[in-house]
Amino acid sequence: MAKKVKARRRSTKLPRLRIFISHSDRDKSAVDKISQRLRGAGYATWDNRFQLKMGDNFQRKILEELEESNVLLIIVSKNSFRSALAQQEFATIVLQQEITNGSRRIIPIKIDEVSVPNYLAHLQYLDFSQDFDAGLERLVADLRTTKMALIGRSQTTAAPSGDSIDTQIRALHEALQRGRLTLVCGAGISVKAGIPSWGELLVRLLDRMMEKLSKNLSMEIGKNTAIEFQRVYGRSSSLILGKYLKNNLGDDFTSETRDALYAADTGNSDLIDSIVKLTRPQRDAKALDSIITFNFDCLVEEALEKHAIANRPIYSEAIRHDGNEIPIYHVHGYLPRYGEIPKTELVFSEDAYHSQFIEAFSWSNLIQLTKLTQNTCLFLGISLTDPNMRRLLDVAWRKNPDKVMSHFIIKKSPEHPKDSSLERVSKLLEEQDANALGLNILWVDSFDDIPGLLSRIS
């Protein structure tokens, strides 16, 4: 009977928590303090790099410890943002949790003034940055609660407590008030107002090229040849198609491009109207610092003029703007709707793109780097696939001594069932990529939500 009672007592004993601590090597002193306090409270901890023995397989050992741990602490700091290894490890932990629907408890811990990455924002995090010792005691108390709860319960459905969209909007609003906010606009801005997408623009220009070839070479070319040509050759590279167009349209290339750009009815949109609202000086605050656009069109300029807001399109290093004008930097070239076409290089073809990529000190690259290093930038209608833009973002991030993610990009949520594991994994991967370039992501369910978001900022 005594043995049976003893066995019953053993079965009601709570399992021992095993805690894995993921961190940057440069945070060793803080991790030592956390680990010592947790061990003193009776928990087993593994501080990864500090407990490896000669001959241990680093990655295999970490995976083994992850498998055996039921609590994962992620130490978020300026040092961790400087460490590509730490960032990779953080994302791997969360990704593994999402894919396997794991039952481990993940607790991000912020030990200094740094933003919590978006891919950790759905988890409850602890802030040690103001009072380390008090934060440590909150962690110990929190772990007691975890031990009393069902350890097998996943925490992926916990209420978001990371840097929320309200926090992000507040940061953007403060940058606007200081006159330190720059908008970086891509094709998504103009398409909403009637400007053709890149693919549509190529088809229109291919149509003109085929017409010209038909006349010059006495060739019989069918009506749908341009669409078929774009379908077949567009798969390789639109920049190569641009080179074909530039070579064969010759001196008419820029005028043909302008005609194709404004061929359909264009006008304002809710999105452009919200950009105009951002440019207006607010009470007791400064105006928008600048706009960088990768678009050739003048729709933003036209909207600003309609509202009597002084602006200056800048498409070469020779153009200057007055202090009362909003500068709009057309870093890929500029084609106004009316008047003489300015002498500007359109980054449309492979050779023009390569020139911009190779010339590190071109005016367009220097403008972008200046704004990325001095201002807060908000990216709109941009997919982050341009290698030159990614390079400039990477350079700016490397030059950032505090490793604070001060830039933002608005992106549409992936087309997966909402709150599903697939959606969370997709977001995690995109956020990991954006964070590595110094960008926070503001997710929207629809592109139609962007004007409302901009209104909240202004």
Summary of the structure (lengths in Angstrom):
residues: 458
radius of gyration: 27.3
end to end distance: 74.6
largest distance: 105.2
contacts: 1375
relative contact order: 0.11
helix: 51%
strand: 12%
